[in-house]
Amino acid sequence: MTEIRHLSLPMWTGGSLDIRFVYLVNNTTFRLTECPNKGSAAIPLYLGADLFCNTDIRTENHPRQHAKFAKKGLATKLHFSSVYRFHGLTVPTSNNSLWFYSVQGLFRIAFELFNKQDQLALLEHFQDVWKSRMNDKPLKMSYSLSKQLDFDEEPSGEATQTSTSTGENAEDNLHPETDTRIPPIRQKLHKLSDKLLQTQPDQLETVEMLLDLTESCIEGDLAEKKVTEVVKALLEIKQRPDEVYSSSLLCCVGRWLGRQFHNANVSVSQRVESFKTRHIDRISDLPAAEELSRELFPEAMRTLLLHWMGLSEEASVEKRRSEYPILLLILEFVNHNLITGVAHVLYSSLICK
């Protein structure tokens, strides 16, 4: 019985983009790691699904777009042997195929559909790739790939020497069961070690924190305190004020916080209902807004709004006391749990309108 190989495509991340890719060696062969030999004929191809995922083009229209670019030699459908499966991708086993784009196709999509920040990120990273592939012939409409060169290449003396020079363990070539994600990670670590000497002194602390976090992740000891320190360091990277309208980082953090707070609604509702039951006879004589919000709503929600409204620790007592009722109203509305009489009146008024 043929052994199934589970593959994880290498990924480039920049701006708001995560783009997976492969290297097309010839009409039947591919690889996931960059060929160590300079001037290699292996063509980098970029996953079409990743190129279109942040655009306004609907998913059901993607195949038509792929076919349009394939006619121009900028895209191709790669049909993989049935022995290959892909982590993180839903691929019908009946055809086991995916659409990919050349670097020329990547730039064509970018300048037609991406925002300026993502276009700039692509230009900065891929311009050397584009220059090195200028003489490539147009892609065929499709390729049938049955061989993965990362594992299937013959361990000749030359190949073994090259593998050793790039720091790869010979076992990666001898044992097909080795996780295919390891070689590209190892290759990236070696590149990072070379760049470390060029790192600015003020960046070294963040780099060290990231490496410590990576080590903890590998060892399965990912403490929340350590994650918090790293995230705080990354978020403190300075941004221009006008970037608040276009920051992909802020959008990502906003989405994540929103989902976490939405998922917490059940526990918040339970606490509010318990509070109402205990205070059923004193509903018109509730505690102060600050005390009430502290008792009923998670600290993270209050912290977000406090800093958003300029009511952090530096704010005066009078300012906090005067604006805390507004903060409490916001928490009541966004959590769909009304407590105060003002919230009930305002909500009824808004619903009637």
C-alpha positions as CSV (number, residue, x, y, z in Angstrom):
1,M,0.0,0.0,0.0
2,T,1.3,3.4,-1.0
3,E,2.3,5.6,2.0
4,I,0.5,8.9,2.2
5,R,2.8,11.9,2.6
6,H,1.4,15.0,4.5
7,L,3.0,18.2,3.3
8,S,3.0,21.7,4.7
9,L,3.7,24.3,2.0
10,P,6.3,26.9,3.0
11,M,4.8,30.4,3.6
12,W,5.9,34.0,3.1
13,T,4.3,36.5,5.4
14,G,4.2,40.3,4.8
15,G,1.7,43.1,5.4
16,S,-1.6,41.4,5.7
17,L,-0.6,38.6,3.3
18,D,0.3,34.9,4.0
19,I,1.3,33.4,0.7
20,R,2.3,29.7,0.4
21,F,4.5,28.4,-2.4
22,V,6.3,25.5,-4.1
23,Y,9.1,25.1,-6.5
24,L,8.4,23.6,-9.9
25,V,11.6,21.7,-10.9
26,N,10.3,20.2,-14.2
27,N,7.1,18.8,-15.7
28,T,6.7,16.1,-13.1
29,T,8.8,17.2,-10.1
30,F,8.4,19.7,-7.4
31,R,10.2,20.7,-4.1
32,L,9.2,22.6,-1.0
33,T,12.7,23.9,-0.1
34,E,14.8,26.3,-2.2
35,C,17.4,24.6,-4.3
36,P,20.8,25.2,-2.7
37,N,22.4,25.5,-6.1
38,K,22.4,29.0,-7.4
39,G,20.9,29.6,-10.8
40,S,18.5,26.7,-10.3
41,A,15.9,26.2,-13.0
42,A,13.3,25.5,-10.3
43,I,10.4,28.0,-10.7
44,P,8.8,29.4,-7.6
45,L,5.0,29.2,-7.8
46,Y,2.6,31.0,-5.4
47,L,-0.7,29.5,-4.2
48,G,-3.7,31.2,-6.0
49,A,-6.1,30.7,-3.1
50,D,-3.8,32.9,-0.9
51,L,-3.5,35.6,-3.5
52,F,-7.3,36.0,-3.8
53,C,-8.3,35.5,-0.2
54,N,-8.0,39.2,0.8
55,T,-9.6,40.6,-2.4
56,D,-13.2,41.5,-3.2
57,I,-13.5,38.6,-5.7
58,R,-16.0,36.0,-4.4
59,T,-14.7,32.5,-3.8
60,E,-17.0,30.9,-6.4
61,N,-15.4,33.2,-9.1
62,H,-11.8,32.2,-8.3
63,P,-11.7,29.3,-10.8
64,R,-12.7,31.6,-13.6
65,Q,-10.0,34.1,-12.6
66,H,-7.4,31.3,-12.4
67,A,-8.3,30.1,-15.9
68,K,-8.1,33.6,-17.3
69,F,-4.5,34.1,-16.0
70,A,-3.6,30.5,-17.0
71,K,-4.4,31.4,-20.7
72,K,-1.7,34.2,-20.4
73,G,0.9,31.8,-19.0
74,L,0.8,33.4,-15.6
75,A,-1.0,30.6,-13.7
76,T,-1.2,26.9,-13.8
77,K,-3.0,24.0,-12.2
78,L,-0.7,21.6,-10.4
79,H,-2.1,18.0,-10.3
80,F,-0.3,16.2,-7.4
81,S,0.0,12.5,-7.1
82,S,-2.6,10.9,-4.8
83,V,0.1,10.1,-2.3
84,Y,0.4,13.7,-1.3
85,R,-1.9,15.5,1.2
86,F,-1.7,19.1,2.3
87,H,-1.9,20.5,5.8
88,G,-4.3,23.5,6.1
89,L,-5.8,23.0,2.7
90,T,-9.0,21.4,1.6
91,V,-8.2,19.6,-1.7
92,P,-10.7,17.2,-3.3
93,T,-8.9,13.8,-3.4
94,S,-10.6,13.0,-6.7
95,N,-8.2,15.4,-8.6
96,N,-5.8,16.6,-5.8
97,S,-5.0,19.8,-7.7
98,L,-4.2,23.4,-6.8
99,W,-3.8,26.6,-8.7
100,F,-0.5,28.4,-8.6
101,Y,0.9,31.6,-10.1
102,S,4.4,32.6,-11.3
103,V,6.1,35.6,-9.8
104,Q,4.9,37.6,-12.8
105,G,1.4,36.5,-12.1
106,L,1.9,37.4,-8.5
107,F,2.8,41.0,-9.4
108,R,-0.1,41.2,-11.9
109,I,-2.6,40.2,-9.2
110,A,-1.0,42.5,-6.6
111,F,-1.2,45.6,-8.8
112,E,-4.7,44.9,-9.9
113,L,-6.3,43.8,-6.5
114,F,-4.0,44.5,-3.5
115,N,-3.9,47.7,-1.4
116,K,-0.8,49.9,-1.5
117,Q,0.7,48.5,1.7
118,D,0.6,44.9,0.5
119,Q,1.9,46.0,-2.9
120,L,4.9,47.7,-1.2
121,A,5.6,44.6,0.9
122,L,5.6,42.4,-2.2
123,L,7.9,44.8,-4.1
124,E,10.4,44.9,-1.3
125,H,10.5,41.1,-0.9
126,F,10.0,39.7,-4.4
127,Q,11.8,42.2,-6.7
128,D,14.9,40.0,-6.7
129,V,12.9,36.9,-7.5
130,W,11.1,38.8,-10.3
131,K,14.5,39.9,-11.8
132,S,15.9,36.4,-11.6
133,R,12.8,34.9,-13.4
134,M,12.5,37.4,-16.2
135,N,13.5,34.9,-18.9
136,D,11.1,32.1,-17.7
137,K,8.8,30.8,-20.4
138,P,5.0,31.1,-19.9
139,L,3.6,28.4,-17.7
140,K,1.6,25.5,-19.2
141,M,-2.0,25.2,-18.4
142,S,-1.3,22.3,-16.0
143,Y,1.4,20.0,-14.7
144,S,1.1,16.5,-13.3
145,L,3.5,16.1,-10.4
146,S,4.5,12.7,-9.1
147,K,7.8,13.3,-7.5
148,Q,8.9,15.5,-4.6
149,L,12.6,16.2,-5.0
150,D,13.2,17.2,-1.3
151,F,13.0,13.5,-0.3
152,D,13.3,11.6,-3.5
153,E,16.6,13.0,-4.9
154,E,19.5,10.6,-5.0
155,P,21.9,11.1,-2.1
156,S,25.0,11.4,-4.4
157,G,28.3,12.7,-3.0
158,E,27.7,16.2,-4.3
159,A,24.1,16.4,-3.0
160,T,25.2,15.1,0.4
161,Q,28.0,17.7,0.5
162,T,25.5,20.5,-0.4
163,S,23.1,19.3,2.3
164,T,25.8,19.4,4.9
165,S,26.9,22.9,3.9
166,T,23.4,24.2,4.4
167,G,23.1,22.6,7.8
168,E,20.5,20.0,6.9
169,N,20.6,16.6,8.5
170,A,21.2,13.7,6.1
171,E,18.3,11.9,7.8
172,D,15.9,14.4,6.2
173,N,16.8,12.9,2.8
174,L,16.9,9.3,3.9
175,H,13.6,9.0,5.7
176,P,10.4,10.0,3.7
177,E,8.4,9.9,7.0
178,T,10.3,13.0,8.3
179,D,7.9,16.0,8.6
180,T,8.3,18.1,5.5
181,R,8.0,21.3,7.5
182,I,11.4,20.7,9.2
183,P,13.8,21.4,6.2
184,P,12.4,24.9,5.4
185,I,12.3,25.8,9.1
186,R,15.9,24.7,9.5
187,Q,16.9,26.6,6.3
188,K,15.3,29.8,7.6
189,L,17.1,29.5,11.0
190,H,20.4,29.3,9.2
191,K,19.6,32.5,7.2
192,L,18.6,34.2,10.5
193,S,21.9,33.3,12.2
194,D,23.7,35.1,9.4
195,K,21.5,38.2,9.7
196,L,21.9,38.4,13.5
197,L,25.2,40.2,13.2
198,Q,23.4,43.0,11.2
199,T,20.7,43.4,13.8
200,Q,20.4,46.8,15.5
201,P,21.1,46.8,19.3
202,D,17.6,48.0,20.1
203,Q,16.1,45.1,18.2
204,L,18.2,42.4,19.9
205,E,15.9,42.3,23.0
206,T,12.8,41.6,21.0
207,V,14.7,39.0,18.9
208,E,15.8,37.2,22.1
209,M,12.3,37.3,23.5
210,L,11.0,35.7,20.3
211,L,13.6,33.0,20.4
212,D,12.8,32.2,24.0
213,L,9.1,32.0,23.1
214,T,9.9,29.7,20.2
215,E,12.0,27.4,22.5
216,S,9.1,27.3,25.0
217,C,6.7,26.5,22.2
218,I,8.9,23.6,21.0
219,E,9.1,22.3,24.6
220,G,5.4,22.6,25.1
221,D,5.7,25.1,27.9
222,L,4.0,28.2,26.5
223,A,3.2,30.3,29.6
224,E,0.7,33.1,29.2
225,K,3.1,35.5,30.9
226,K,5.8,34.9,28.4
227,V,3.4,35.3,25.4
228,T,2.1,38.5,27.0
229,E,5.6,40.0,27.2
230,V,6.3,39.2,23.5
231,V,3.0,40.5,22.2
232,K,3.5,43.7,24.2
233,A,7.0,44.2,22.7
234,L,5.7,43.6,19.2
235,L,2.7,45.9,19.6
236,E,5.0,48.7,20.9
237,I,6.6,49.0,17.5
238,K,5.9,52.6,16.5
239,Q,3.2,53.3,13.9
240,R,2.3,56.6,12.3
241,P,-1.0,58.1,13.6
242,D,-2.5,58.0,10.1
243,E,-2.0,54.2,10.0
244,V,-5.0,53.7,12.3
245,Y,-7.2,53.7,9.2
246,S,-5.1,51.1,7.3
247,S,-3.1,49.1,9.9
248,S,-3.5,45.3,9.2
249,L,-2.0,44.7,12.7
250,L,-4.8,46.8,14.4
251,C,-7.4,45.0,12.3
252,C,-6.0,41.6,13.3
253,V,-5.9,42.5,17.0
254,G,-9.4,44.0,16.8
255,R,-10.8,40.8,15.2
256,W,-9.2,38.6,17.8
257,L,-10.4,40.7,20.7
258,G,-13.9,40.9,19.2
259,R,-14.1,37.1,18.9
260,Q,-12.8,36.5,22.4
261,F,-15.3,39.0,23.9
262,H,-18.1,37.5,21.9
263,N,-17.3,34.0,23.1
264,A,-17.3,35.3,26.7
265,N,-21.0,36.4,26.4
266,V,-22.4,33.3,28.1
267,S,-20.3,33.7,31.2
268,V,-21.0,37.5,31.3
269,S,-24.7,36.8,31.0
270,Q,-24.6,34.3,33.9
271,R,-22.9,36.8,36.1
272,V,-25.3,39.6,35.3
273,E,-28.3,37.4,35.9
274,S,-26.9,36.3,39.2
275,F,-26.4,40.0,40.1
276,K,-30.0,40.9,39.2
277,T,-31.3,38.0,41.3
278,R,-29.4,39.2,44.4
279,H,-30.4,42.9,43.8
280,I,-34.0,42.4,42.7
281,D,-35.3,44.5,45.6
282,R,-32.7,47.3,45.2
283,I,-32.8,47.7,41.4
284,S,-33.1,51.5,41.8
285,D,-30.3,51.7,44.3
286,L,-27.4,50.1,42.4
287,P,-23.7,50.6,43.2
288,A,-21.7,53.3,41.4
289,A,-20.9,52.8,37.7
290,E,-17.2,52.0,38.3
291,E,-18.0,49.5,41.0
292,L,-20.7,47.9,38.9
293,S,-18.6,47.5,35.8
294,R,-15.8,46.1,37.9
295,E,-18.1,43.4,39.4
296,L,-19.9,42.4,36.3
297,F,-17.6,42.7,33.3
298,P,-14.1,41.2,32.5
299,E,-11.1,43.3,33.2
300,A,-9.9,43.1,29.6
301,M,-13.1,44.7,28.4
302,R,-12.8,47.5,30.9
303,T,-9.1,48.1,30.2
304,L,-9.8,48.4,26.4
305,L,-12.5,51.0,26.9
306,L,-10.7,52.9,29.7
307,H,-7.6,53.5,27.5
308,W,-9.8,54.1,24.4
309,M,-11.7,56.8,26.3
310,G,-8.6,58.3,27.8
311,L,-9.5,57.2,31.3
312,S,-6.3,55.3,32.1
313,E,-4.5,55.6,35.5
314,E,-3.2,59.1,34.6
315,A,-6.8,60.5,34.3
316,S,-8.1,62.6,37.2
317,V,-10.6,61.1,39.6
318,E,-13.2,63.6,38.6
319,K,-12.9,62.7,34.9
320,R,-13.1,58.9,35.6
321,R,-16.1,59.4,37.9
322,S,-18.0,61.6,35.3
323,E,-17.4,59.3,32.3
324,Y,-17.5,55.9,33.9
325,P,-21.3,55.7,33.5
326,I,-20.7,56.0,29.7
327,L,-18.3,53.2,29.8
328,L,-20.8,51.1,31.8
329,L,-23.5,51.8,29.2
330,I,-21.2,50.7,26.4
331,L,-20.4,47.4,28.2
332,E,-24.1,46.8,28.8
333,F,-25.0,47.4,25.1
334,V,-22.1,45.4,23.5
335,N,-22.6,42.5,25.9
336,H,-26.4,42.5,25.3
337,N,-26.9,42.6,29.1
338,L,-28.9,45.6,30.3
339,I,-28.6,46.5,34.1
340,T,-29.2,50.2,34.7
341,G,-32.4,52.1,34.2
342,V,-30.6,54.4,31.7
343,A,-29.6,51.5,29.6
344,H,-33.2,50.1,29.4
345,V,-34.6,53.5,28.5
346,L,-32.0,54.2,25.8
347,Y,-32.3,50.7,24.3
348,S,-36.1,51.0,24.1
349,S,-35.7,54.4,22.5
350,L,-33.3,53.1,19.9
351,I,-35.4,50.1,19.1
352,C,-38.5,52.2,18.6
353,K,-36.7,54.4,16.1
